[in-house]
Amino acid sequence: MPTTVAQEPELKLPASATQDGLAAEPRVTHPLTAVQERKVADYLDGQFLEVTRNYKKRSDPSSTLVTLQAYLEATHHILSVISQIPPVDPSAPLRTMLLLRLTGEVLQSVPGYNPDTETLPLLLAWLEDLDQAWLAVIRTQAWDPDKCVGIDVELAPGACTTPMSQTERTRLRSLLIAGTDGIEEWLEGLDTRREGSVEETLQRLGLEQSFNELFAGTLAEMGSLGGSEVNDPKGMIGTC
């Protein structure tokens, strides 16, 4: 029975994102309509399913995700679509939920591939974009898919946004810390015969500091979970 491939939803970027960050004021952003939200959710469910299916058979030549590079490319597309969901209720919680799902799946899946020095820069770039995506969520910013950074936006009259809950922050912190530990252990599988250790190999590649600082931006932005500042959105004007 043939499967129906969901069409990629169209998500419009706030106008300020097209002006190289030189806009005088943040522009107004609006939530997705119920129809748009359903299309986005259906499309991403299909993308997640496709990635999971091909990841599970990654050792089979018929898989589209035989290599880590292919996996990173496929999941980066998902990251981009999720991040462009507007940071306005009722859309904002959907973005957080889907990004938590993607974060968990990717950090669990990367160690399923054999590490190699050629792909490590691509992995670091992917993880840096994920870090920036979470900063945008925490700051209730919109997403610029070209620059892979959050941008400040203004709420339409009567609109509001819901910051990440304490439970979501706790889950995110747990995912990032466990994921970092998993990647650190995974790197032990690198071929280090030339240098003699993983640290020396990463130093030669100029990647050691970047791996030591994975998700530094997000973890620093969240700060102490007990602090009063953790639910204070910084990028949204007119937050309720």
N, C-alpha and C positions, 0 to 999 in steps of 0.2 A: 504494500500500500504506500503510495507516494506521500512524502511529508511536505507540509506547507511551511515555507521559509518566511518568517515575519520580515517585513520591510523595515529598514532602519528608520526610526522616528526622526523628525526634523526638530532640532532644538535651537532656538534663536539666541544669539549672544547679545547681552546688553550693549547698546551703542558705544558706551565708554570704552569698551574693550578693543574697539577698532582704531583708537586714536593713540596707540603707543603709550598709554598711561598718562597722556597730557590733558585729559578732559578736566575742565574747571571744577565740575561737580559730579558726584556719582549719579548714574542714571536710574530711572525707576525700573524695577523688575516685577514680573507678575508670575503667579503660580501656573502650573500646567492645568489645562482643563481636565475634567474627568475622563474624557475620551483620549486626550493626549497621554495622560498618566497610565491608562490601561494599555495603550499601544507601547509605551516605553517599557512597562513591566513585562508584557508578553514578549517583546523583542529581546529583552535582556535574559528572560528565562530561557529562551531558545538558544541564545549565545552561551549561557552557562552550561546548558545541557550538551551543546556541541563540543565545548572545550572539555568537559568531563568525559564524554564518550571517547574522544580522541586521545586524551591523556591516559586513560586506562589501557588503551592498546598502543601506547607509544613505542613499544618494542616491535610492533608490526609495521612493515613498510607501507601498508595501506593507510596508516594514521597520518593526519595532517600535522601532528605535533610530535614528530619523531625527535626533534632537537629542542633544546632549551630556548634557542633563539626564536623558533616558530611559536613556542608557547608564550613567550614574552610579547611577541607581536600580536597574537590573538587576544591576550588578556589586556594589553594596553588599549586596544580598541574599546573593550568593555569599560575600562577605567575612564576613558574619555567621555563615553556616553553617560555613565553614572554621574560624573563630576559636573556635567552640564545641566543636570536637573536643577531648577531654580531653588534658591535657599529661602523659599517663602512657603508658609503653610497653605494647603496641606501637602505640598510637594517635598518640603525639607526633610521630614522624617523618612520618606521613601529613599532619598539620597543617602542618608545615614545608614539605613538598614542594608541597602544594596552594597554600599562601600565596605561595611563590616563583613558581609558575605564574601566579597571579592578578596579582601585582605586575608581572611582566614584561609580561603582556598588556595591562593597563590603561595602564601608562606608555607603551607603544608606540602604543596606540589613541587616547588623548586628543588628540594633535596631528592626528588625522584629521578633527576637527571644526573649524569656524571659531570662533575665540575671541570671546566677547562679554562685556561687563561684567556682565550679569544673571546669568550662570551661574558666574562666577568664585568667588563665596562658596560655592556648592554644591561646586565642585571642591575648594576648600580644606578644607571640612568632611570630604569623602571622604578626602582625603590625610591629614588629621589622624587619622581613625579607622584608616587603614592604619598610620600611625606607632604608634598605641597598640596595634594588633594585634601588630605586630612586637615591641614592648616586652614584651607578654605572652608571646610565644614565647621570646624571649631569657631572660626571667626564669622561664620554665616556670610561668607562671600560667594559671589558667582564665580564661574570658572572660565578662563580664557584658554581654549584648547590649542591655540597656536603657540602660546608662550608657556603653557602648563603652569599657570599661577592663578591664585585667587584675585578677584578684583572687587572693590567696594561697590555696593549698589544701594539704592534707596527704595524703600517700600512704597507701594501705591497707597493712597488714602484708605484706611480701614483694614489694611492687610497687616499680618504679623508673622513672626517666625519663632519656631521653637528650638532653643539651643539643645545640644546633646544632653541627655540625662546623665545623672551620676552613674547609673547602671551601664549605659553605653560607653561612658568614659572608662569605667573599670574594665569592661570587656575589651575595649580597644587597647588599653595599656597592656593587658594580659596577652593579647594576640601579638602585639609588637615585640614584647620582651621574649615570649616563647619563640616567635619567628626569628628573632635575632640570634637566639641561642641555637636554633636549628641550623641556620645558615653558617654560623661559626663552626659547628660540628661538621657540617657538610664540606666546608672548605678544607678540612683535614684530608679529604680524598684527592686533593690536587696533586699533580705530579711535581714533586719538589726535589727531584734528583739533582737538578742543576744548582739550586741554592742550599738545599738541606733542610729547610723549614718553610712552613706556610707564611710566617711573618716576613722572611727574607724574600720570598716569591712576590708577596704583595707589595713590599717595598720597591722591588725592581720594577714592578708594573705601575708604581705610583698610586696604588689603590688602598694601602693600609689604613690611612687616616679616614678615608671615606667609609670603609667597612667598620672602623671603630666608632663611627658617628652615625650609624644607621638610625633613622627616625629621630634624630636629635631635635629637629624643629618641632615636631608634633609633641614629643615627650616634654620638651621645655614649655611649650604653649599650654599644655594641660596643667603643668605645675603640680602642686600638692592637691590631692583629691579632697583634702579636708579644708582647703582654702576657700574663702568666699568669692575669690575672683574666677573660679573655674567655670561658672555659668554666666559670665559677663561677656556677651558677644561684642566684638570690637569692629567688625567690618560692615555691620548693617545699621543704617540710619532709620530710625522709626521703629525699632524692635519693640514688641509688646511682651 
